[in-house]
Amino acid sequence: MATAATDERHELDEATRETIVRQLQRVQGQVGGIIRMIETGRECHEVVQQISAASRGLHQTGFRLLTHVLRTCIDDELAGRTPEHTEQELERMFLQLS
């Protein structure tokens, strides 16, 4: 179970948090655009192209977040602390994004 100290150690730094929020807001806008495209009867290939772009944005955001998790686990190991996530948990997260 995470403690307050563990939570602070694994909290996103401000720059990473801002980047992730910006990326998710961009994807949110893309999804809104996709909905409007469907509602107005746009061509399927155009809709699929935008769905692909939104999907890539989500994947990039997921990998950015996972990079943070990996850095934190490495920092924990170097500092002699038990990492928050096991190797199996990290692998599962990677596979979920693939």
Residue pairs with C-beta under 8 A, 6 or more apart in sequence:
2 10
2 84
6 84
9 72
9 75
9 76
9 81
9 84
10 69
10 72
10 84
12 20
12 65
12 68
16 64
16 68
19 64
20 61
20 64
20 65
23 57
23 60
23 61
23 64
24 61
26 57
27 54
27 57
27 58
27 61
30 50
30 53
30 54
30 57
31 54
33 50
34 47
34 50
34 51
34 54
37 46
37 47
37 50
38 47
59 97
62 96
62 97
63 97
66 90
66 93
66 94
66 97
69 84
69 85
69 90
69 93
70 90
72 83
72 84
73 83
73 84
73 85
73 90
76 82
76 83
76 84
77 83
85 93
